Amino acid sequence: MSNPFARIVEPLDPKQPLKKFFNLTKLEDVRYARLPFSIRVLLEAAIRNCDEFLVKKQDVENILDWKVVQHKNVEVPFKPARVILQDFTGVPAVVDFAAMRDAVKKLGGDPEKINPICPADLVIDHSIQVDFNRRSDSLQKNQDLEFERNKERFEFLKWGSQAFKNMRIVPPGSGIIHQVNLEYLARVVMDQDGYYYPDSVVGTDSHTTMIDGLGVLGWGVGGIEAEAVMLGQPISMVLPEVVGYKLLGNPQPLVTSTDIVLTITKHLRQVGVVGKFVEFFGPGVAQLSIADRATIANMCPEYGATAAYFPVDDISIGYLVQTGRDKEKVMCTKRYLEAVGMLRDFKNSSQDPDFTQVVELDLHTVVPCCSGPKRPQDKVAVSDMKKDFETCLGAKQGFKGFQIAPDRHNSVMKFNFEGCDFELTHGSVVIAAITSCTNTSNPSVMLGAGLLAKKAVEAGLTVKPYIKTSLSPGSGVVTYYLRESGVMSYLSKLGFDVVGYGCMTCIGNSGPLPDSVVEAITQGDLVAVGVLSGNRNFEGRVHPNTRANYLASPPLVIAYAIAGTIRIDFEKEPLGINASGKKIFLKDIWPTRDEIQAVERQFVIPGMFKEVYQKIETVNEAWNALEAPSDKLYTWNPKSTYIKSPPFFDGLTLALQTPKTIEGAYVLLSFGDSVTTDHISPAGNIARNSPAARYLTSRGLTPREFNSYGSRRGNDAVMARGTFANIRLVNKFIDKQGPQTIHFPSGETLDVFDAAERYKQAGHPLIVLAGKEYGAGSSRDWAAKGPFLLGVKAVLAESYERIHRSNLVGMGVIPLQYLPGEDAATLGLTGRERYTIIIPEKLKPQMNIQIKLDTGKTFHAIMRFDTDVELTYFHNGGILNYMIRKMAS
């Protein structure tokens, strides 16, 4: 069927033949000019796929009528142009594809139909850890160890890149997925199959939104949903509300993009933007570089929105040139955007579209700040950090409290490190990491950190040797300009050597602390501190021994490392005293904005980007040397503890099974608010006393060979045992933190996995009770797959983070939500009851269903299948089952 909206236009590039593009302005529809720019991208995607199978003309009309229908739960399809993956989520995706090929073959279909039909780029960035630091060979030693640990995973990914078309692997050591996307992969405008159209992307990582800063609409999805997109299935979404975020004024001279994004994160958490788009506008946007905008867009998951969109403007076009993109293609990009009314001038208020709601921020009011000690939205002005931490010490256990007895607030633990005596107290910094694409993608804050390091060294300041310092840039370009500008050597003198090109400390791959430091922290029950330039600081994420973790700009990471403690008032107390006895204050070494910009103009140039990225797929010799099988069907190794055929499709038939009422379910766990996907499915170290450790030991592995949960996501036996295994888990059934629960039939306290196995053997279904923001954080699909394998049939929560709810739907786990004004407390639920969840024969989106307790009490909850398509997935037992049946038939 021909597309009714395709238009022949004059070629944007005179060297090319006539091309078609999709252009609503040709319809001269007044509604288009009032649409938010982010909704225009959805519209162009819908038009591009407008045929009788994927997208209907009515879908296009609904998007045009966004202003009218935005509050009416209108379902629209979205088919993004690209998919990106990182290896922690990419390995299980390729495992699923391999298993789906097996399943399709068993059902009599063509297994090679399981293949990405849109471009899919997988960047290996999650495997490297900070095992070595503060030495010139740290990078090489960490990379060698990464390959030693992950050779089997990497061979499997290399098989996937050969077995599946349209799948490109960016090898380890290349950088962080979102920074590589920003600097290299993103097109802004696609030029494909004879059409121009806006670039758009979904990724198996929640921080995919970083690319919104360049004007490419993108957001994170679970691996399950991404797999369906790669196979050609549009995302079914409710047409979102769009919050307009108006930026005014200019930032103060000492303020960084990190300070701005932490301020916005706190503000938008208070506004409430879960499930909504945020679109930035106003004259203040023109004061921000693309790197600044990308930093703000990167932390979109932390303030809860689906997307954080900055429309393309001339600064965006300039960034494409700066990063070495082809100049002729960049000019075509600009001409296309002008032709379809999608090039923004933020100083021209007549271009301001209609929004659901408008909130404002005067950039001049932003002050230097950090966030913590346990959540990204808990912003603290740097001037208040000392007082705030000391208040947290004694406060009740919670997001802002550690419940340390007053007489222990000044406890001191002495220890010896490398032959010298040191002291630790509450608030001592033991990890200081310049890490994460959130900040390392921004030359201004990275060069700012380098210039601060230079001034600190010249002033005679040092960092205590036991503090674990590290620098893990998001791409090789960063090292290039730090070296060329002459600041790299000063960073190294303070211990900030390059330790790897990957996510590292930001995702919990912080590696071990010195034994004497761990012993001092443990014996003194100290609240030790990690300071990092990352985007998340949830409990147990950064390191098991840092109970307080603060997000900060790279210059502040260095400042707190020099100070050695978070309990410092930089305005009144010196960072340190040099050999001459002179007190050195932070203001003495903080670089000015003019200094930073002068260095950036001189050293951040297009040639650097071209040189780094032209060899990105071939530069890793260890990757090039890997051999992988060439078979289209994967040969599973039963001895492997990394790659295992998952049980999700066992017994799958073409016939649908009617969903049944859940009878007499026990509650496996009962939670409060803000349970994150890190709590549900941790990515970090595997504790030696955990069910996963016992399993790996039984397979002949030593603790040194355990690696991390994230690296084991290709093996369901490990991941099921790692579900709810976070050491900081707070279960209301247990009076202390830890991954345990009560098995109610016996009354025993057991590890969560062991309790679930007992219930499963007895044939008892399970549910989970939770508060607000259930599933916040990373997009990891194992936070849904794991509970599914434990026998969890439903979750009952006050609210959900968007991606996790989608993941539950994708696995056939029912997301239930309390009615407005109700929760476990108002309903008198203890979690010790047994729950019967009535599933009607005829289901509709967001319908109320009845829940009966064995106490005789009955109440109702909302079944959070938000669209008809999601109900179709539920009837199929999940989205992957649906895709297998579709391909097999």
Helices and strands as residue ranges (DSSP letters): E 6-9, E 19-22, G 24-27, H 30-33, H 37-48, H 57-64, H 66-69, E 75-78, E 82-86, H 87-106, G 111-113, E 120-123, H 138-163, E 167-170, H 177-180, I 181-185, E 189-192, E 195-198, E 200-203, G 206-214, E 217-220, H 223-230, E 235-238, E 242-248, H 257-271, E 277-281, G 283-287, H 290-298, H 300-303, E 307-309, H 314-322, H 327-339, G 349-351, E 357-362, G 363-365, E 369-371, E 379-381, G 382-384, H 385-394, G 406-408, E 412-417, E 420-425, E 429-434, H 437-440, H 443-458, E 468-471, H 476-484, H 488-493, G 504-507, H 515-524, E 529-532, E 548-551, H 554-563, E 576-577, E 583-584, H 586-589, H 593-603, H 606-613, H 621-625, G 647-649, E 662-670, H 677-680, H 691-698, G 703-705, G 710-712, H 716-721, E 740-743, E 748-751, H 752-761, E 766-769, H 782-790, E 792-797, H 802-810, E 814-818, H 824-827, E 835-837, E 848-853, E 858-863, H 868-875, H 879-888
